[in-house]
Amino acid sequence: MKVLAIRTDEPEARLYLFENKDKLNSIKWQAHRQLTETIHNRINEILDESS
């Protein structure tokens, strides 16, 4: 089972993609006030890279 973990409690947002206990990929970027404008593109990016 794949799990997407999202961390947005700091100005630098992070996405992690896991399969079972293995980390497949991660992305971090300076989102801060643009989080709502950038997070969907970053989610698509991490999912596309893992396909």
Distance bins in CASP14 RR format, pairs under 12 A and 6 or more apart:
PFRMAT RR
TARGET T0000
AUTHOR 0000-0000-0000
RMODE 2
METHOD distances of the structure
MODEL  1
1 17 0 0 0 0 0 1 0 0 0 0 0
1 18 0 0 0 0 1 0 0 0 0 0 0
1 19 1 0 0 1 0 0 0 0 0 0 0
1 20 1 0 0 1 0 0 0 0 0 0 0
1 21 0 0 0 0 0 1 0 0 0 0 0
1 22 0 0 0 0 0 1 0 0 0 0 0
1 24 0 0 0 0 0 1 0 0 0 0 0
2 16 0 0 0 0 0 1 0 0 0 0 0
2 17 1 0 0 1 0 0 0 0 0 0 0
2 18 1 0 0 1 0 0 0 0 0 0 0
2 19 1 0 1 0 0 0 0 0 0 0 0
2 20 0 0 0 0 1 0 0 0 0 0 0
2 21 0 0 0 0 0 1 0 0 0 0 0
2 22 0 0 0 0 0 1 0 0 0 0 0
2 23 0 0 0 0 0 1 0 0 0 0 0
2 24 1 0 0 1 0 0 0 0 0 0 0
2 25 0 0 0 0 0 1 0 0 0 0 0
2 46 0 0 0 0 0 1 0 0 0 0 0
2 47 0 0 0 0 1 0 0 0 0 0 0
2 50 1 0 0 1 0 0 0 0 0 0 0
2 51 0 0 0 0 0 1 0 0 0 0 0
3 15 0 0 0 0 0 1 0 0 0 0 0
3 16 0 0 0 0 1 0 0 0 0 0 0
3 17 1 0 0 1 0 0 0 0 0 0 0
3 18 1 0 1 0 0 0 0 0 0 0 0
3 19 1 0 0 1 0 0 0 0 0 0 0
3 20 0 0 0 0 1 0 0 0 0 0 0
3 21 0 0 0 0 1 0 0 0 0 0 0
3 22 0 0 0 0 0 1 0 0 0 0 0
3 23 0 0 0 0 0 1 0 0 0 0 0
3 24 0 0 0 0 1 0 0 0 0 0 0
3 25 0 0 0 0 0 1 0 0 0 0 0
3 46 0 0 0 0 0 1 0 0 0 0 0
3 47 0 0 0 0 0 1 0 0 0 0 0
3 50 0 0 0 0 0 1 0 0 0 0 0
4 14 0 0 0 0 0 1 0 0 0 0 0
4 15 1 0 0 1 0 0 0 0 0 0 0
4 16 1 0 0 1 0 0 0 0 0 0 0
4 17 1 0 1 0 0 0 0 0 0 0 0
4 18 0 0 0 0 1 0 0 0 0 0 0
4 19 0 0 0 0 0 1 0 0 0 0 0
4 23 0 0 0 0 0 1 0 0 0 0 0
4 24 0 0 0 0 0 1 0 0 0 0 0
4 25 0 0 0 0 1 0 0 0 0 0 0
4 26 0 0 0 0 0 1 0 0 0 0 0
4 27 0 0 0 0 0 1 0 0 0 0 0
4 39 0 0 0 0 0 1 0 0 0 0 0
4 42 0 0 0 0 0 1 0 0 0 0 0
4 43 1 0 0 1 0 0 0 0 0 0 0
4 44 0 0 0 0 0 1 0 0 0 0 0
4 45 0 0 0 0 0 1 0 0 0 0 0
4 46 1 0 0 1 0 0 0 0 0 0 0
4 47 1 0 0 1 0 0 0 0 0 0 0
4 50 0 0 0 0 1 0 0 0 0 0 0
5 13 0 0 0 0 0 1 0 0 0 0 0
5 14 0 0 0 0 1 0 0 0 0 0 0
5 15 1 0 0 1 0 0 0 0 0 0 0
5 16 1 0 1 0 0 0 0 0 0 0 0
5 17 1 0 0 1 0 0 0 0 0 0 0
5 18 1 0 0 1 0 0 0 0 0 0 0
5 19 0 0 0 0 0 1 0 0 0 0 0
5 23 0 0 0 0 1 0 0 0 0 0 0
5 24 0 0 0 0 0 1 0 0 0 0 0
5 25 0 0 0 0 0 1 0 0 0 0 0
5 26 0 0 0 0 1 0 0 0 0 0 0
5 27 0 0 0 0 0 1 0 0 0 0 0
5 43 0 0 0 0 0 1 0 0 0 0 0
5 46 0 0 0 0 0 1 0 0 0 0 0
6 13 1 0 0 1 0 0 0 0 0 0 0
6 14 1 0 0 1 0 0 0 0 0 0 0
6 15 1 0 1 0 0 0 0 0 0 0 0
6 16 0 0 0 0 1 0 0 0 0 0 0
6 17 0 0 0 0 0 1 0 0 0 0 0
6 18 0 0 0 0 0 1 0 0 0 0 0
6 26 0 0 0 0 0 1 0 0 0 0 0
6 27 0 0 0 0 0 1 0 0 0 0 0
6 28 0 0 0 0 0 1 0 0 0 0 0
6 31 0 0 0 0 0 1 0 0 0 0 0
6 35 0 0 0 0 0 1 0 0 0 0 0
6 39 1 0 0 1 0 0 0 0 0 0 0
6 40 0 0 0 0 0 1 0 0 0 0 0
6 42 0 0 0 0 1 0 0 0 0 0 0
6 43 1 0 0 1 0 0 0 0 0 0 0
6 46 0 0 0 0 0 1 0 0 0 0 0
7 13 1 0 0 1 0 0 0 0 0 0 0
7 14 1 0 1 0 0 0 0 0 0 0 0
7 15 1 0 0 1 0 0 0 0 0 0 0
7 16 1 0 0 1 0 0 0 0 0 0 0
7 26 0 0 0 0 1 0 0 0 0 0 0
7 27 0 0 0 0 0 1 0 0 0 0 0
7 28 0 0 0 0 1 0 0 0 0 0 0
7 29 0 0 0 0 0 1 0 0 0 0 0
7 31 0 0 0 0 0 1 0 0 0 0 0
7 35 0 0 0 0 0 1 0 0 0 0 0
7 39 0 0 0 0 0 1 0 0 0 0 0
7 42 0 0 0 0 0 1 0 0 0 0 0
8 14 1 0 0 1 0 0 0 0 0 0 0
8 15 0 0 0 0 1 0 0 0 0 0 0
8 28 0 0 0 0 0 1 0 0 0 0 0
8 29 0 0 0 0 0 1 0 0 0 0 0
8 30 0 0 0 0 0 1 0 0 0 0 0
8 31 1 0 0 1 0 0 0 0 0 0 0
8 32 0 0 0 0 1 0 0 0 0 0 0
8 33 0 0 0 0 0 1 0 0 0 0 0
8 34 0 0 0 0 0 1 0 0 0 0 0
8 35 1 0 1 0 0 0 0 0 0 0 0
8 36 0 0 0 0 0 1 0 0 0 0 0
8 38 0 0 0 0 0 1 0 0 0 0 0
8 39 1 0 0 1 0 0 0 0 0 0 0
8 42 0 0 0 0 0 1 0 0 0 0 0
8 43 0 0 0 0 0 1 0 0 0 0 0
9 31 0 0 0 0 0 1 0 0 0 0 0
9 32 0 0 0 0 0 1 0 0 0 0 0
9 35 0 0 0 0 0 1 0 0 0 0 0
10 28 0 0 0 0 1 0 0 0 0 0 0
10 29 0 0 0 0 0 1 0 0 0 0 0
10 30 0 0 0 0 1 0 0 0 0 0 0
10 31 0 0 0 0 1 0 0 0 0 0 0
10 32 0 0 0 0 1 0 0 0 0 0 0
10 35 0 0 0 0 0 1 0 0 0 0 0
11 28 0 0 0 0 0 1 0 0 0 0 0
11 29 0 0 0 0 1 0 0 0 0 0 0
11 30 1 0 0 1 0 0 0 0 0 0 0
11 31 1 0 0 1 0 0 0 0 0 0 0
11 32 1 0 1 0 0 0 0 0 0 0 0
11 33 0 0 0 0 1 0 0 0 0 0 0
11 34 0 0 0 0 0 1 0 0 0 0 0
11 35 0 0 0 0 1 0 0 0 0 0 0
12 26 0 0 0 0 0 1 0 0 0 0 0
12 27 0 0 0 0 0 1 0 0 0 0 0
12 28 1 0 1 0 0 0 0 0 0 0 0
12 29 1 0 0 1 0 0 0 0 0 0 0
12 30 1 0 1 0 0 0 0 0 0 0 0
12 31 1 0 0 1 0 0 0 0 0 0 0
12 32 0 0 0 0 1 0 0 0 0 0 0
12 35 0 0 0 0 0 1 0 0 0 0 0
12 38 0 0 0 0 0 1 0 0 0 0 0
12 42 0 0 0 0 0 1 0 0 0 0 0
13 26 0 0 0 0 0 1 0 0 0 0 0
13 27 0 0 0 0 1 0 0 0 0 0 0
13 28 1 0 0 1 0 0 0 0 0 0 0
13 29 1 0 0 1 0 0 0 0 0 0 0
13 30 1 0 0 1 0 0 0 0 0 0 0
13 31 1 1 0 0 0 0 0 0 0 0 0
13 32 0 0 0 0 1 0 0 0 0 0 0
13 33 0 0 0 0 0 1 0 0 0 0 0
13 34 0 0 0 0 1 0 0 0 0 0 0
13 35 1 0 1 0 0 0 0 0 0 0 0
13 36 0 0 0 0 0 1 0 0 0 0 0
13 37 0 0 0 0 0 1 0 0 0 0 0
13 38 1 0 0 1 0 0 0 0 0 0 0
13 39 1 0 0 1 0 0 0 0 0 0 0
13 40 0 0 0 0 0 1 0 0 0 0 0
13 41 0 0 0 0 0 1 0 0 0 0 0
13 42 1 0 0 1 0 0 0 0 0 0 0
13 43 0 0 0 0 0 1 0 0 0 0 0
13 46 0 0 0 0 0 1 0 0 0 0 0
14 23 0 0 0 0 0 1 0 0 0 0 0
14 25 0 0 0 0 0 1 0 0 0 0 0
14 26 1 0 0 1 0 0 0 0 0 0 0
14 27 1 0 0 1 0 0 0 0 0 0 0
14 28 1 0 1 0 0 0 0 0 0 0 0
14 29 0 0 0 0 1 0 0 0 0 0 0
14 30 0 0 0 0 0 1 0 0 0 0 0
14 31 0 0 0 0 1 0 0 0 0 0 0
14 35 0 0 0 0 0 1 0 0 0 0 0
14 39 0 0 0 0 0 1 0 0 0 0 0
14 42 0 0 0 0 1 0 0 0 0 0 0
14 43 0 0 0 0 0 1 0 0 0 0 0
14 46 0 0 0 0 0 1 0 0 0 0 0
15 23 0 0 0 0 0 1 0 0 0 0 0
15 24 0 0 0 0 0 1 0 0 0 0 0
15 25 0 0 0 0 1 0 0 0 0 0 0
15 26 1 0 0 1 0 0 0 0 0 0 0
15 27 1 0 1 0 0 0 0 0 0 0 0
15 28 1 0 0 1 0 0 0 0 0 0 0
15 29 0 0 0 0 1 0 0 0 0 0 0
15 31 0 0 0 0 0 1 0 0 0 0 0
15 35 0 0 0 0 0 1 0 0 0 0 0
15 38 0 0 0 0 0 1 0 0 0 0 0
15 39 0 0 0 0 1 0 0 0 0 0 0
15 40 0 0 0 0 0 1 0 0 0 0 0
15 41 0 0 0 0 0 1 0 0 0 0 0
15 42 1 0 1 0 0 0 0 0 0 0 0
15 43 1 0 0 1 0 0 0 0 0 0 0
15 44 0 0 0 0 0 1 0 0 0 0 0
15 45 0 0 0 0 1 0 0 0 0 0 0
15 46 1 0 1 0 0 0 0 0 0 0 0
15 47 0 0 0 0 1 0 0 0 0 0 0
15 49 0 0 0 0 0 1 0 0 0 0 0
15 50 0 0 0 0 0 1 0 0 0 0 0
16 22 0 0 0 0 0 1 0 0 0 0 0
16 23 1 0 0 1 0 0 0 0 0 0 0
16 24 0 0 0 0 1 0 0 0 0 0 0
16 25 1 0 0 1 0 0 0 0 0 0 0
16 26 1 0 1 0 0 0 0 0 0 0 0
16 27 0 0 0 0 1 0 0 0 0 0 0
16 28 0 0 0 0 1 0 0 0 0 0 0
16 42 0 0 0 0 0 1 0 0 0 0 0
16 43 0 0 0 0 0 1 0 0 0 0 0
16 46 0 0 0 0 1 0 0 0 0 0 0
16 50 0 0 0 0 0 1 0 0 0 0 0
17 23 1 0 0 1 0 0 0 0 0 0 0
17 24 1 0 1 0 0 0 0 0 0 0 0
17 25 1 0 1 0 0 0 0 0 0 0 0
17 26 1 0 0 1 0 0 0 0 0 0 0
17 27 0 0 0 0 1 0 0 0 0 0 0
17 42 0 0 0 0 0 1 0 0 0 0 0
17 43 0 0 0 0 1 0 0 0 0 0 0
17 44 0 0 0 0 0 1 0 0 0 0 0
17 45 0 0 0 0 0 1 0 0 0 0 0
17 46 1 0 1 0 0 0 0 0 0 0 0
17 47 1 0 0 1 0 0 0 0 0 0 0
17 48 0 0 0 0 0 1 0 0 0 0 0
17 49 0 0 0 0 1 0 0 0 0 0 0
17 50 1 0 1 0 0 0 0 0 0 0 0
17 51 0 0 0 0 0 1 0 0 0 0 0
18 24 1 0 0 1 0 0 0 0 0 0 0
18 25 0 0 0 0 1 0 0 0 0 0 0
18 26 0 0 0 0 1 0 0 0 0 0 0
18 46 0 0 0 0 0 1 0 0 0 0 0
18 50 0 0 0 0 0 1 0 0 0 0 0
19 25 0 0 0 0 1 0 0 0 0 0 0
19 50 0 0 0 0 1 0 0 0 0 0 0
22 50 0 0 0 0 0 1 0 0 0 0 0
23 46 0 0 0 0 0 1 0 0 0 0 0
23 50 0 0 0 0 0 1 0 0 0 0 0
24 46 0 0 0 0 1 0 0 0 0 0 0
24 47 0 0 0 0 0 1 0 0 0 0 0
24 49 0 0 0 0 1 0 0 0 0 0 0
24 50 1 0 1 0 0 0 0 0 0 0 0
24 51 0 0 0 0 0 1 0 0 0 0 0
25 42 0 0 0 0 0 1 0 0 0 0 0
25 43 0 0 0 0 0 1 0 0 0 0 0
25 45 0 0 0 0 1 0 0 0 0 0 0
25 46 1 0 1 0 0 0 0 0 0 0 0
25 47 0 0 0 0 1 0 0 0 0 0 0
25 48 0 0 0 0 0 1 0 0 0 0 0
25 49 1 0 1 0 0 0 0 0 0 0 0
25 50 1 0 1 0 0 0 0 0 0 0 0
25 51 0 0 0 0 0 1 0 0 0 0 0
26 42 0 0 0 0 0 1 0 0 0 0 0
26 45 0 0 0 0 0 1 0 0 0 0 0
26 46 1 0 0 1 0 0 0 0 0 0 0
26 49 0 0 0 0 0 1 0 0 0 0 0
26 50 0 0 0 0 0 1 0 0 0 0 0
27 38 0 0 0 0 0 1 0 0 0 0 0
27 39 0 0 0 0 0 1 0 0 0 0 0
27 41 0 0 0 0 0 1 0 0 0 0 0
27 42 1 0 1 0 0 0 0 0 0 0 0
27 43 0 0 0 0 1 0 0 0 0 0 0
27 44 0 0 0 0 0 1 0 0 0 0 0
27 45 1 0 0 1 0 0 0 0 0 0 0
27 46 1 0 1 0 0 0 0 0 0 0 0
27 47 0 0 0 0 0 1 0 0 0 0 0
27 48 0 0 0 0 0 1 0 0 0 0 0
27 49 0 0 0 0 1 0 0 0 0 0 0
27 50 0 0 0 0 0 1 0 0 0 0 0
28 38 0 0 0 0 0 1 0 0 0 0 0
28 42 0 0 0 0 1 0 0 0 0 0 0
28 45 0 0 0 0 0 1 0 0 0 0 0
28 46 0 0 0 0 0 1 0 0 0 0 0
29 35 0 0 0 0 1 0 0 0 0 0 0
29 37 0 0 0 0 0 1 0 0 0 0 0
29 38 1 0 0 1 0 0 0 0 0 0 0
29 39 0 0 0 0 1 0 0 0 0 0 0
29 41 0 0 0 0 1 0 0 0 0 0 0
29 42 1 0 0 1 0 0 0 0 0 0 0
29 43 0 0 0 0 0 1 0 0 0 0 0
29 45 0 0 0 0 1 0 0 0 0 0 0
29 46 0 0 0 0 0 1 0 0 0 0 0
30 38 0 0 0 0 1 0 0 0 0 0 0
30 42 0 0 0 0 0 1 0 0 0 0 0
31 37 0 0 0 0 1 0 0 0 0 0 0
31 38 1 0 1 0 0 0 0 0 0 0 0
31 39 1 0 0 1 0 0 0 0 0 0 0
31 40 0 0 0 0 0 1 0 0 0 0 0
31 41 0 0 0 0 0 1 0 0 0 0 0
31 42 0 0 0 0 1 0 0 0 0 0 0
31 43 0 0 0 0 0 1 0 0 0 0 0
32 38 0 0 0 0 1 0 0 0 0 0 0
32 39 0 0 0 0 0 1 0 0 0 0 0
34 40 0 0 0 0 0 1 0 0 0 0 0
34 41 0 0 0 0 0 1 0 0 0 0 0
34 42 0 0 0 0 0 1 0 0 0 0 0
35 41 0 0 0 0 0 1 0 0 0 0 0
35 42 0 0 0 0 1 0 0 0 0 0 0
35 43 0 0 0 0 0 1 0 0 0 0 0
36 42 0 0 0 0 0 1 0 0 0 0 0
38 44 0 0 0 0 0 1 0 0 0 0 0
38 45 0 0 0 0 0 1 0 0 0 0 0
39 45 0 0 0 0 0 1 0 0 0 0 0
39 46 0 0 0 0 0 1 0 0 0 0 0
40 46 0 0 0 0 0 1 0 0 0 0 0
40 47 0 0 0 0 0 1 0 0 0 0 0
41 47 0 0 0 0 0 1 0 0 0 0 0
41 48 0 0 0 0 0 1 0 0 0 0 0
42 48 0 0 0 0 0 1 0 0 0 0 0
42 49 0 0 0 0 0 1 0 0 0 0 0
43 49 0 0 0 0 0 1 0 0 0 0 0
43 50 0 0 0 0 0 1 0 0 0 0 0
44 50 0 0 0 0 0 1 0 0 0 0 0
44 51 0 0 0 0 0 1 0 0 0 0 0
45 51 0 0 0 0 0 1 0 0 0 0 0
END
